[in-house]
């Protein structure tokens, strides 16, 4: 016997043999069992079973049997049910599923169990109050819910998750489960979902498209046949029910199990003899089980009972009898009598918690409430749940159904619910609450703050809508300066992130002159400096740089705003190619008081990232990685797993690329690209990720694949108006050059120069457009190509980073003819040996070896080619490895066996050489101490710089006291 329609009513399952076989097979595989004669699987594994059928065909009955069988096999069962009235309650279904598994834990135990996810998923699951920090982004919260469910599935395996009426699940829960569903097969988890296919919302299409393994379609339940209905009738009414009566029962219910059960119950209550003589009454009895017939029966139960039923329909599922009585305006005894009458009429079931016998009944009762009464009951429900201590979030769904009436209490409750919901990670629900608050309308003085909150709730999902709300807020009279400033900050931020940098800057420019508070004005100047720095079309960039330098140089870094301005000065110095010492000086000033990446939701993470990257361009990538590790931890702790984490992983890939760790760089950038794809195509995160991936693939020698990636992601003109790094147009030109499309490459690279040079962005470390342009120009205009390359060398020398000078010298050698090539390449190698840029060193070593071979210096060529080969292998530069081996073969030399990638651990000789360098000794002096040749010391130190991630100037800080330890 299994449930059907309610907790106190049972019936047999009829004509569901094939569905039960599928259920039994899935449960057996989950628990590691198989049918007799078939070997068990290697390990228990899960699946997804979907049951798709119209209302009343027995989905709930089948799922109840799933739960019974799962429990009998020792499975942990998670159960939830969507509710028509609770669809707007964020994470209602997720809470039903997970809360019972964790609700009994103390706060200490819960923190231990959830770890870093506590503050992210706890509020969404109703396990703890939201924190005061920045809310998690929706993707971060979804990742946290994935972790919780995965953890439960593993710890309490085997597990069965059952979701009934999925079409009525709240969007937040349903979107999460639909995205999680494909992972069920990888876990000891059976996910069973039932829904009405005609009502399944668009955001849950994954459930429809992924119903099970091997293309198994969703289980569809057919109406029962006449013989099955006859069995059902006789089980309920007795074997004496004749064939004509049973066939009429089948005809009037069309084989719908729910209607058939209700019909037999009414026959029994009426004392009708189940024979052909009474068959003509069945049609009227059947109509009483649904729609207007049900409503007519309800009305005959009396006014108080009707009102009680209406109150229950408004409250939804899992109804508290006390709340229902309060909403209905009934005393305790009157409510209890009404509940009994509704139970006897098979409308309600349950004692401590009430629910409707079937969702069809709940829908019919709710829709029968006169519109005016329905609105009033929702208003009463809102007051009741607040007075019961259930909080504004519980009241908000009811307030959405009320008519605007200018009630400040309604606005207050909706705003409070929105704050809770945003911090729980459901901004869409918060938008609904605030939009309703705006229609109330709020008091005149509160209109601006409601618009601000509404815009903020839309920030991550609909930036264009956010702009509209925030601009509208600024047009309202605002008496609180802090509110106005917050609106301006948020508006400029969303405009900038929407690639509308001009508008972002102009918004701040309008506000700065009218801002009285000097510290606030400084903060706005900092914001404007930042967005202008990212503008590709800034009209007078050099003038802005001068203003920024003048301001930053007199600041001390006493607060975050001042450190942000100093950080922007650091980045501006990097772009302009000011000497490396200047860049490092300002970077240290900016970091002296701390620059947290996720410290304040009103401040972007851009400036801390720019400061970190400035170290990379200054040949201190080890320091950059330290800052990135701290920043990524900030993001993950705050639950920011969308565009923020995509940027972090993508740019960390860029750091690894510049260090010459190409395989690691590819792994990181592909992870960043996957996150960027979840944010959306065409976003800045996409441009960064695709550009870096193309660069990494080119460095690895996979030119065709790089071209395919660029084409598949539409990486090409028109380029974004925001400045990105690496510069998209320059990377595109580099790709065209690698593909042999030289003239097109030259045109794009020259255009990049015309765009960047007038802005004072002259540092080839940041954008090496000149290096690639020189190579592209060489076939048709060799003199111009050489002039371009030599200008890049001059700029690189002014900046002073060894890796930049080395790259520029190699580019000059590539477009130089005659004996000068060897000298340029030797100088390139000498500089790159003093840098952490492993891939660039490998390129110059192989180029020098090839040139020496061609000029008849075979012995010297061999030495450089062998070094270049080993370095290229360590970098994962497969194309360069092949070139080096080809050059060795051409020189008549046997390539040495390939070695695996080197580790970051310093050898004893490397540590000894590094210790000497930290003490200020030159390579010759170190060699004398260690009894090594000077050339050997140079190579040892070169390995140190690559492993530690610094140039010679940064070695003492990078090593700390480690270099003072004796070698061992």
SULJOJO-V352319 format. One record per residue. SS is DSSP state (@ for helix, = for strand, . for the rest). PHI is phi in degrees with one decimal (NA if undefined). NEAR is the number of other ideal C-beta (glycine too) atoms within 8 Angstrom. Layout:
BEGIN
ss=<SS,SS>
phi=<PHI,PHI>
near=<NEAR,NEAR>
END
This chain:
BEGIN
ss=<.,=,=,=,=,=,.,.,=,=,=,.,.,.,.,.,@,@,@,@,@,@,@,@,@,@,@,@,@,@,@,.,.,.,.,.,.,.,.,.,.,.,.,.,.,.,=,=,=,=,=,=,.,.,.,.,.,.,@,@,@,@,@,@,@,@,@,@,@,@,@,@,.,.,.,=,=,=,=,=,=,.,.,.,.,.,.,.,.,.,.,@,@,@,@,@,@,@,@,@,@,@,.,.,.,.,@,@,@,@,@,@,@,@,@,@,@,@,@,@,@,.,.,.,.,.,.,.,.,.,.,.,.,.,.,.,.,@,@,@,@,@,@,@,@,@,@,@,@,@,@,@,@,@,@,.,.,.,=,=,=,=,=,=,.,@,@,@,.,.,@,@,@,@,@,@,@,@,@,@,@,@,@,@,@,@,.,.,=,=,=,=,=,=,=,.,@,@,@,.,.,@,@,@,@,@,@,@,@,.,.,.,@,@,@,.,.,.,=,=,.,.,.,.,.,@,@,@,@,@,@,@,@,@,@,@,@,.,.,.,.,.,@,@,@,@,@,@,@,@,@,@,@,.,.,.,@,@,@,@,@,@,@,@,@,@,@,@,@,@,.,.,.,.,.,@,@,@,@,@,@,@,@,@,@,@,@,.,.,.,@,@,@,@,@,@,@,@,@,.,.,.,@,@,@,@,@,@,@,@,@,@,@,@,@,.,.,.,=,=,@,@,@,@,@,@,@,@,.,.,.,@,@,@,@,@,@,@,@,@,@,@,@,@,.,.,.,=,=,.,.,.,=,=,=,=,.,.,@,@,@,@,@,@,@,@,@,@,.,.,@,@,@,@,@,@,@,@,@,@,@,@,@,@,@,@,@,.,.,.,.,@,@,@,@,@,@,@,@,.,.,.,.,.,.,.,.,@,@,@,@,@,@,@,@,@,@,@,@,@,@,@,@,.,.,.,@,@,@,@,@,@,@,@,@,@,@,@,@,.,.,.,.,@,@,@,@,@,@,@,@,@,@,@,@,@,@,.,.,.,.,.,@,@,@,@,@,@,@,@,@,@,@,@,@,.,.,.,.,.,@,@,@,@,@,@,@,@,@,@,@,@,@,@,@,@,@,.,.,.,@,@,@,@,@,@,@,@,@,@,@,@,.,.,.,.,.,@,@,@,@,@,@,@,@,@,@,@,@,@,@,@,@,.,=,.,.,.,.,.,@,@,@,@,@,@,@,@,@,@,@,@,.,.,.,.,.,.,.,@,@,@,@,@,@,@,@,@,@,@,@,@,@,@,@,@,.,.,.,@,@,@,@,@,@,@,@,@,@,@,@,.,.,.,.,.,.,.,.,.,.,.,.,.,.,@,@,@,@,@,@,@,@,@,@,@,@,.,.,.,@,@,@,@,@,@,@,@,@,@,@,@,@,@,@,@,@,@,.,.,.,.,@,@,@,@,@,@,@,@,@,@,@,@,@,@,@,@,@,.,.,@,@,@,@,@,@,@,@,@,@,@,@,@,@,@,@,@,@,.,.,.,.,@,@,@,@,@,@,@,@,@,@,@,@,@,@,@,@,.,.,.,@,@,@,@,@,@,@,@,@,@,.,.,.,.,.,.,.,.,.,=,.,.,.,.,.,@,@,@,@,@,@,@,@,@,@,@,.,.,.,@,@,@,@,@,@,@,@,@,@,@,@,@,@,@,@,@,@,.,.,.,.,.,.,.,.,.,@,@,@,@,@,@,@,@,@,.,.,.,.,@,@,@,@,@,@,@,@,@,@,@,@,@,@,@,@,@,@,.,.,@,@,@,@,@,@,@,@,@,@,@,@,@,.,.,.,.,.,@,@,@,@,@,@,@,@,@,@,@,@,@,.,.,.,.,.,@,@,@,@,@,@,@,@,@,@,@,@,@,@,@,@,@,.,.,.,@,@,@,@,@,@,@,@,@,@,@,@,@,@,@,@,@,@,.,.,@,@,@,@,@,@,@,@,@,@,@,@,@,.,.,.,.,.,.,.,.,.,.,.,.,.,.,.,.,.,@,@,@,@,@,@,@,@,@,@,@,.,.,.,.,@,@,@,@,@,@,@,@,.,.,.,@,@,@,@,@,@,@,@,@,@,@,@,@,@,@,.,.,.,@,@,@,@,@,@,@,@,.,.,@,@,@,.,.,.,.>
phi=<NA,-136.6,-65.9,-147.4,81.2,-170.7,-74.9,-110.9,-130.4,-132.3,-156.1,-81.6,-84.4,-116.7,54.0,-124.2,-61.9,-65.5,-66.3,-68.6,-62.3,-63.1,-63.5,-63.8,-63.5,-64.8,-66.3,-65.7,-64.9,-63.7,-91.6,85.1,-112.9,-138.6,-65.5,-56.9,87.6,-117.2,-62.7,-70.7,-67.7,-61.1,-150.3,-61.0,-145.3,-99.1,-166.2,-120.5,-115.9,-113.3,-117.5,-118.7,-160.4,-63.8,-62.8,87.4,-90.7,104.0,-62.5,-64.4,-61.6,-64.4,-68.2,-63.6,-67.2,-59.3,-63.2,-64.0,-67.4,-63.5,-63.0,-64.8,-89.9,83.0,-84.5,-77.6,-113.7,-105.3,-133.6,-151.0,-142.1,-69.0,-126.4,-59.5,-84.0,-102.1,-59.7,-89.0,-91.3,-60.7,63.4,-60.8,-70.8,-58.8,-67.3,-58.6,-72.2,-97.6,-55.1,-60.7,-77.9,-124.1,-64.2,-79.5,-80.7,-71.5,-62.0,-64.0,-64.8,-65.0,-62.0,-66.3,-69.4,-89.9,59.0,-67.5,-87.2,-54.8,-74.6,-91.3,-94.9,-55.3,-63.7,-63.8,-91.1,70.1,-94.5,-156.8,-76.5,-61.9,-81.1,-86.8,-77.8,-64.9,-70.2,-70.4,-76.3,-55.1,-69.4,-63.2,-64.7,-62.4,-62.5,-64.9,-63.7,-57.5,-63.2,-61.8,-67.5,-61.8,-61.1,-61.9,-61.3,-77.3,-73.2,-120.2,-68.3,-75.8,-125.7,-123.5,-108.3,-116.4,-122.8,-98.2,50.4,-61.8,-64.5,-103.8,-68.3,-64.4,-58.7,-64.1,-67.8,-68.7,-62.5,-63.1,-65.5,-63.7,-73.0,-78.3,-49.2,-60.7,-79.1,-57.3,-65.8,-85.9,-125.7,-77.7,-139.7,-104.0,-104.7,-117.0,-128.9,-120.3,-155.6,-88.6,-61.1,-76.0,-116.2,-70.0,-71.3,-61.8,-72.7,-114.7,-59.0,-60.1,-66.9,-73.8,-88.0,-128.0,-79.7,168.5,-70.6,55.8,74.3,-60.3,-81.1,-60.7,-74.4,-105.7,-93.5,-92.1,-57.8,-73.3,-76.3,-59.5,-61.6,-66.6,-63.6,-61.7,-62.9,-61.0,-61.7,-70.6,-63.6,-87.9,-105.4,114.6,-69.7,-81.5,-62.4,-83.8,-62.8,-63.8,-63.3,-64.5,-67.5,-67.5,-59.5,-64.8,-66.5,-77.8,-100.4,55.2,77.0,-78.0,-60.7,-60.1,-64.8,-66.8,-63.8,-63.3,-63.9,-65.2,-64.3,-70.5,-60.2,-65.9,-64.4,-79.9,69.8,-76.3,-75.4,-79.3,-127.8,-58.0,-64.8,-99.4,-63.4,-69.3,-86.1,-66.0,-64.0,-66.6,-64.9,-65.7,-68.1,-75.1,-85.5,-153.7,54.3,-65.5,-64.3,-63.6,-62.6,-62.2,-62.6,-59.8,-64.3,-74.4,-84.3,108.7,-63.0,-66.5,-68.4,-59.7,-64.5,-65.6,-63.4,-62.3,-60.3,-64.4,-64.7,-69.3,-72.5,99.8,-106.5,49.5,-89.7,-77.2,-57.3,-66.5,-64.1,-60.8,-63.4,-65.9,-66.4,-76.3,74.0,-111.1,-72.1,-62.3,-69.5,-63.8,-67.5,-62.9,-62.8,-62.2,-63.2,-60.3,-62.4,-70.0,-67.8,-63.9,-85.0,57.2,-104.5,-115.0,-143.4,99.6,-122.0,-68.0,-128.5,-97.8,-154.4,-76.2,-57.7,-150.7,-56.5,-61.6,-70.1,-60.1,-63.2,-62.9,-66.0,-63.1,-71.7,-82.7,-70.2,-55.5,-51.8,-63.9,-66.9,-60.2,-62.5,-63.7,-65.3,-64.4,-62.4,-63.5,-63.2,-60.5,-59.7,-65.5,-69.1,-66.8,-64.5,-81.4,83.0,-84.4,90.3,-65.2,-63.6,-68.8,-80.0,-60.6,-64.6,-75.5,-64.8,-62.7,-93.2,-92.7,-87.7,-58.1,-147.4,64.6,-93.6,-60.0,-62.1,-62.2,-61.0,-60.8,-64.7,-66.4,-65.9,-63.5,-63.5,-63.9,-62.0,-61.4,-70.2,-60.7,-72.5,-87.1,92.9,-128.0,-64.3,-63.2,-64.3,-61.7,-60.3,-62.0,-65.0,-72.4,-62.3,-68.3,-61.8,-67.7,-81.2,-56.7,-87.4,-72.4,-54.1,-53.2,-73.6,-98.3,-61.0,-63.8,-69.6,-65.9,-62.0,-62.8,-65.7,-65.1,-62.8,-64.8,-68.0,-91.1,-55.9,-84.4,-111.9,-138.1,-59.3,-63.5,-65.5,-58.6,-58.4,-60.8,-66.1,-68.9,-65.2,-63.8,-63.4,-66.8,-80.4,-81.2,-67.9,-121.6,-91.6,-95.4,-58.7,-61.5,-64.8,-60.0,-64.3,-61.9,-63.4,-64.1,-59.0,-65.8,-64.4,-64.5,-64.9,-70.2,-63.2,-64.6,-72.3,-95.7,64.1,-117.4,-67.0,-61.5,-65.3,-61.3,-66.5,-66.3,-59.1,-69.8,-60.6,-69.0,-87.6,-56.7,-65.4,-98.9,-90.2,-82.0,-67.3,-65.4,-69.4,-65.1,-60.8,-65.0,-61.7,-65.9,-62.6,-61.2,-62.5,-66.4,-57.1,-65.9,-68.6,-65.5,-64.0,-92.6,-79.0,-79.2,-115.3,-61.1,-70.0,-140.4,-61.6,-58.6,-65.1,-62.7,-61.9,-65.2,-63.7,-63.2,-62.4,-62.3,-70.7,-65.2,-69.4,-101.8,-88.3,-104.0,80.9,-73.0,-140.4,-62.9,-61.0,-64.7,-68.6,-64.8,-65.4,-65.3,-62.4,-66.5,-62.8,-58.5,-68.3,-63.0,-63.7,-65.3,-61.6,-78.5,76.1,-65.2,-53.5,-55.4,-58.7,-65.6,-59.8,-64.6,-58.2,-71.6,-62.1,-65.5,-61.5,-64.4,-88.7,-60.6,-106.9,99.2,-135.5,-76.6,-77.5,-127.0,-75.1,-147.2,-66.7,-85.5,-115.9,-75.9,-95.8,-62.7,-65.1,-57.3,-66.2,-63.4,-65.1,-61.2,-69.3,-61.4,-62.9,-61.6,-65.2,-89.4,66.9,-124.5,-64.1,-61.0,-66.0,-58.3,-65.5,-58.2,-67.3,-67.7,-59.9,-63.4,-66.9,-62.9,-61.8,-59.0,-59.9,-66.8,-63.8,-82.5,77.1,-93.4,-116.3,-97.2,-60.5,-59.4,-70.0,-61.1,-57.8,-62.0,-65.7,-64.3,-72.5,-63.9,-61.4,-63.7,-62.6,-63.6,-60.2,-71.8,-82.7,88.1,-100.5,-73.2,-64.1,-63.7,-60.3,-64.2,-60.4,-65.7,-70.7,-68.4,-64.1,-63.7,-67.3,-61.6,-66.0,-63.9,-66.4,-72.1,-72.4,139.9,-70.3,77.6,-82.0,-54.0,-58.7,-66.8,-61.0,-59.2,-63.9,-67.9,-60.9,-68.7,-60.9,-60.7,-61.6,-64.2,-64.1,-63.0,-64.6,-82.2,87.4,-103.2,-66.6,-60.2,-64.4,-60.9,-64.0,-65.3,-61.1,-60.3,-68.2,-67.2,-103.7,53.5,-85.0,174.5,-64.3,-76.4,-93.6,-64.1,-75.9,-83.4,-72.8,-125.5,-137.1,-66.4,-61.3,-61.3,-65.4,-68.5,-62.7,-62.5,-63.3,-61.9,-65.1,-58.7,-63.4,-65.6,-80.9,86.6,-93.3,-63.8,-63.4,-63.3,-61.2,-61.2,-64.1,-66.0,-68.9,-64.5,-64.1,-61.2,-63.6,-65.0,-81.1,-92.0,-59.0,-61.3,-86.7,81.7,-85.4,-113.1,-89.7,-67.8,-65.7,-80.2,-137.8,-85.3,-62.8,-65.4,-63.7,-74.4,-62.9,-57.7,-66.6,-71.0,-80.1,-52.6,-63.3,-103.4,-141.2,-60.7,-67.2,-64.9,-61.0,-65.0,-61.9,-61.8,-66.5,-67.5,-64.7,-63.9,-62.2,-61.5,-63.7,-64.6,-64.1,-64.8,-69.4,97.1,-74.3,-55.4,-65.0,-68.0,-62.7,-61.6,-64.7,-64.9,-63.5,-67.0,-62.4,-63.6,-63.5,-61.7,-109.7,-104.7,-111.8,88.7,-65.4,-63.3,-62.5,-62.6,-61.4,-63.0,-69.9,-62.4,-66.5,-60.2,-61.1,-60.0,-69.5,-67.9,-65.5,-99.1,-128.3,-88.2,-85.3,-64.2,-65.9,-64.6,-62.2,-60.5,-60.5,-70.7,-62.4,-66.6,-62.5,-65.6,-61.7,-64.0,-68.6,-64.1,-62.6,-68.6,-97.6,86.5,-103.7,-62.2,-63.0,-63.4,-61.8,-59.0,-58.7,-68.3,-68.0,-63.6,-63.2,-62.6,-63.4,-61.3,-67.6,-64.1,-62.0,-61.3,-80.4,81.6,-89.5,-60.6,-64.3,-68.8,-58.6,-62.4,-64.4,-63.1,-65.3,-64.4,-65.6,-63.3,-63.5,-64.5,-85.4,76.4,-107.0,-88.1,-61.2,-70.7,-57.9,-73.3,-100.5,-72.1,-63.2,-73.2,-94.8,-84.9,-73.5,-76.5,-74.5,-60.5,-69.1,-64.9,-66.0,-66.0,-64.7,-63.2,-61.9,-64.9,-63.9,-63.2,-77.9,92.2,-78.7,-82.9,-55.0,-64.4,-69.1,-64.2,-60.6,-63.9,-65.3,-95.3,59.8,-125.7,-71.2,-59.2,-62.0,-67.1,-63.8,-57.8,-70.6,-62.0,-66.2,-60.8,-64.8,-61.4,-60.5,-69.8,-71.8,-80.0,85.1,-158.4,-97.2,-57.2,-65.6,-93.5,-63.8,-58.9,-67.8,-64.9,-87.0,62.6,-89.2,-61.1,-68.0,-82.1,-71.3,-67.7,-64.9,-150.9>
near=<4,11,10,14,11,12,7,5,12,6,13,8,10,9,7,10,6,6,11,11,8,11,14,9,8,11,15,10,13,16,11,8,6,9,5,4,3,6,4,6,9,2,5,11,11,16,13,17,15,14,16,13,11,7,7,10,12,13,13,13,14,17,13,11,12,14,12,9,11,13,9,6,9,6,13,10,11,13,11,13,10,17,11,11,11,13,11,9,11,14,14,13,15,15,11,11,13,14,11,7,9,11,7,3,8,5,7,6,8,14,9,7,8,11,7,7,11,11,10,13,14,12,15,17,14,7,10,9,4,10,7,3,7,8,12,13,14,13,11,17,14,12,9,14,15,11,10,13,13,10,8,13,13,9,6,8,11,14,16,16,13,14,17,12,15,15,11,11,16,15,11,15,15,16,11,12,17,12,8,11,13,8,9,13,10,6,13,11,14,17,13,15,14,15,15,11,10,5,8,13,8,4,8,16,9,10,17,12,6,9,12,12,7,4,5,7,7,10,11,8,11,7,7,13,9,9,6,11,15,14,10,16,15,11,7,11,10,7,4,7,12,9,6,9,15,15,10,11,15,15,7,11,12,8,13,11,15,14,14,16,14,13,15,13,10,11,13,10,6,8,5,9,6,13,11,7,5,12,10,6,9,14,8,8,13,14,10,11,11,12,7,6,12,14,11,9,10,14,7,6,11,8,5,11,13,11,12,16,14,16,14,14,13,15,12,11,10,6,13,10,12,7,13,16,14,11,13,13,6,11,6,7,6,10,14,9,10,17,13,8,11,14,10,6,9,10,12,12,12,11,4,4,9,12,12,13,11,11,10,10,12,13,9,12,17,13,6,8,12,5,6,6,9,13,11,8,13,13,11,11,15,15,9,11,13,13,7,10,5,7,11,12,9,10,16,15,11,13,15,10,8,12,4,7,7,6,7,9,6,13,15,9,14,16,13,10,15,17,11,13,15,13,10,12,16,13,15,10,14,15,13,10,16,15,9,11,14,12,7,13,8,11,7,6,6,10,13,14,10,14,14,15,13,13,19,10,12,14,11,7,8,6,10,7,9,14,14,9,13,15,9,9,15,12,5,9,6,11,4,7,9,6,11,11,13,10,15,13,12,15,15,15,12,14,13,13,8,9,9,9,14,8,8,14,13,8,12,15,8,8,11,11,5,6,10,6,7,5,8,11,11,11,11,15,12,12,12,13,12,13,14,12,13,11,13,10,6,9,4,6,12,8,7,12,11,8,8,13,10,8,10,12,7,5,10,4,11,6,8,10,10,12,16,14,16,14,16,16,14,16,14,12,12,16,11,11,12,8,8,11,8,9,15,13,8,14,14,8,11,16,11,8,9,6,13,8,13,12,7,7,6,7,8,6,12,8,14,13,13,13,16,13,15,14,14,13,13,14,16,15,14,12,14,14,11,8,13,13,8,9,15,12,8,12,15,12,9,11,14,13,14,14,12,13,15,16,13,15,14,17,14,13,18,15,14,12,16,10,13,17,11,15,9,9,14,14,9,13,17,9,9,21,14,8,16,15,9,9,12,7,6,4,10,11,14,15,13,15,14,13,14,17,15,16,12,14,13,13,11,13,11,10,11,6,8,14,10,8,13,13,8,6,9,5,13,6,6,2,9,9,7,11,8,11,9,11,14,12,14,15,13,15,17,13,13,12,14,9,8,5,8,10,8,8,14,12,8,14,16,9,9,14,11,8,10,12,9,7,9,10,11,9,14,17,13,11,12,12,15,15,13,15,15,17,12,14,14,11,5,5,7,10,6,8,15,12,8,13,17,9,9,16,13,8,14,15,8,8,14,10,14,14,16,15,14,18,16,17,16,15,17,15,14,11,14,11,5,5,6,9,11,11,8,13,15,9,9,17,14,9,13,16,12,11,15,16,16,13,15,14,17,15,12,16,14,17,13,15,17,12,12,13,14,6,8,5,8,10,6,8,14,12,9,14,18,10,11,17,16,10,13,14,13,11,15,11,16,9,10,15,13,9,10,15,10,8,14,14,9,7,11,5,8,4,9,7,3,8,7,5,8,8,5,6,5,10,7,7,10,13,13,11,15,15,12,12,14,11,6,4,9,5,10,8,9,16,13,7,8,11,5,11,6,9,6,9,15,10,10,12,17,12,12,14,16,13,12,14,14,16,15,10,8,13,16,8,8,12,11,7,6,7,13,6,9,3,8,4>
END
